[in-house]
Amino acid sequence: MTPPGWIFSRSVTSATELGGVQLPARTDVFWSPYLLHRLPDVFPAPDTYDPDRWLPERASSRQWKALLPFGHGSRKCIGDTFGMAEAALILAAIASHWRLVPDPHAPPARQTVSATMILRSLPVIALRRRPTFW
């Protein structure tokens, strides 16, 4: 929902066309993954937190191509693979012991926008899972 960087820039190195617009060399182009990830024609209900949108039967190739939370190309964040792996491991470790549910009495979570987008709080109630034995 909130990519690490909210806006990126590139300089066109040679004359090119982008989206039907001719761009001369040395043109600065700015793009926002935050806005790109909220295009309703690419991501249905883009402001809704829905991890299931990435299930193989639901995610389109267009969505995968539009998902650029760490940038793209030669200037893509070198820590993207590590960050995604680390996040998956942390989430698995937490989810194996706890069930997190939104705190109905907490105020809405706030975001702070600066060079990066940071979610400052995520009010949840942690409920211990019962151990399961096979």
Secondary structure, 3 states (H helix, E strand, C coil): CCCCECCEEEECCCCEEECCEEECCCCEEEECHHHHCCCCCCCCCCCCCCHHHHCCCCCCHHHHHHCCCCCCHHHCCCCHHHHHHHHHHHHHHHHHHEEEEECCCCCCCCEEECCEEEECCCCEEEEECCCCCC
